[in-house]
Structure formats: structure tokens, C-alpha cells
Amino acid sequence: DLVLDCADSFAVSYCISDYCLVKRLPFIHASVVGMAGYVGGFCETAPSLRAVFPDLPQRFGSCAEDGVLGPVVGVIGSLQAQMTIAAITRAQPSPLGQLVTYDAVGNRFGGFRFDHAEEPKSGLPFISPSQIQPHDFVIDLRTPDEAGLVTPGATRLALDQINTDLPLTGIARVVLCCRSGQRAWVAAEKLSGFWPGAISLIAVGDPNFTEKEV
């Protein structure tokens, strides 16, 4: 088995990579935004996506928000297909542990191998809303204008309200939710600075498919 990642979401890509790392499945991940993109072979015999990208970018880009140049998608898609074939046929050198980049502005290819990249000691896990447990303390970081609460009983807070005043005594896990996962990630970094409990993230997405701020 082999998993191809064509999701336009870094949160989804993290989830897939986490699964493939545990199941030791080859994971061919690709990403394109604007006039650049990359493709890489992760997991099974290679490090995971988190080993190469341990932190989320400061700002998420996506095809829907930032646009994408069609020929770049064609180039990266072809590279992903070729890397997939190489992984299936066990070609050498292995595509697993290899990342290839393409920049259409300068018409340049690049890349590197990451066979010995270290896995993060602890990565913030992304979960789905269906995995929320009854005793979780759920914080929805979206505004009322963005969407309703991710689940009944969730607490709606802004990023600057993630502080030591939170009522976390006796709480085993905090679940942080936002649209893309970026605000949840930032909130988790703040929270972990003063609270030692378990933290999970949810990238709820945008059910209305309208463009909103991350």
C-alpha cells in the first residue's frame, strides 16, 4: 500500500503523515502554492513530514486563497506520479527520504535528502471533531461571524485569552479548534508554556467554502 497526499491543507497532511508513520506506509506528499511547489517521499523507511516540517508555517497558503499557476501544478503532479512509481517499483536511490522543489519564477529545480532527519520528540496531534471526548475542555478560536461552535459546550476564546486564568484544574486534555489549524497551533504553543496536560488540535475547515481569514 502507498498513500498519495493531494490535500490542500497542511493539517490534513500532518494527520496522514502521522498515520503512515505508525503503519509504516510510504507517503508521497506534494504541495503547490502560487508559482512554486514541492514533492517528497516520507514514512515507511524515511522520516515523516513532521521531521522535515516540525512547525506549521507562520501563514498558511492554499490554492483557494493564494491562487496557483496551472503549469506548476502540472510539473509537481508529474513529479509526484514519478515518485509514486519509483516507490512502488522500489527504485534506487529510493524516493523515500527525498524532497524535490520547483520554482516557476526562476524556472529552477532544487531538493535535498532527509534520510537522517530526527522525528520531533512530541508533535501536536490533529484530530477530527468526532474524536472529541466528553471530558475534553474544548476551545473554539473562531469568531461568531466565522461559524458556530465546533461542539455543544465548547468555549469560544480569542488567542489573547489563552492564559493562566483558564479553568484547567482537573482537565486531562484541551482541544483547540480553528478553521485551518494555524491559530490552534499558536494557542497550543502558548498553552504548553504554562500547562503540562495533553493538547490536541482541530482544523475545522470552512463548510460554506467562503474565503475567510485564517
C-alpha positions, 0 to 999 in steps of 0.5 A: 500500500502507498498513500498519495497526499493531494490535500490542500491543507497542511493539517490534513497532511500532518494527520496522514503523515502521522498515520503512515508513520505508525503503519509504516506506509510510504507517503508521497506528499506534494504541495503547490502554492502560487508559482512554486511547489514541492514533492517528497517521499516520507514514512515507511523507511524515511522520516515523516513530514513532521521531521522535515516540517516540525512547525506549521508555517507562520501563514498558511497558503492554499490554492483557494486563497493564494491562487496557483499557476496551472503549469506548476501544478502540472510539473509537481503532479508529474513529479509526484506520479514519478515518485509514486512509481519509483516507490512502488517499483522500489527504485534506487536511490529510493524516493523515500527520504527525498524532497524535490522543489520547483520554482516557476519564477526562476524556472529552477529545480532544487531538493535535498535528502532527509534520510537522517532527519530526527522525528520531533520528540512530541508533535501536536496531534490533529484530530477530527471533531468526532474524536472529541471526548466528553471530558475534553475542555474544548476551545473554539478560536473562531469568531461568531461571524466565522461559524458556530461552535465546533461542539455543544459546550465548547468555549469560544476564546480569542488567542489573547485569552489563552492564559493562566486564568483558564479553568484547567484544574482537573482537565486531562486534555484541551482541544483547540479548534480553528478553521485551518489549524494555524491559530490552534497551533499558536494557542497550543504553543502558548498553552504548553508554556504554562500547562503540562496536560495533553493538547490536541488540535482541530482544523475545522475547515470552512463548510460554506467554502467562503474565503475567510481569514485564517 
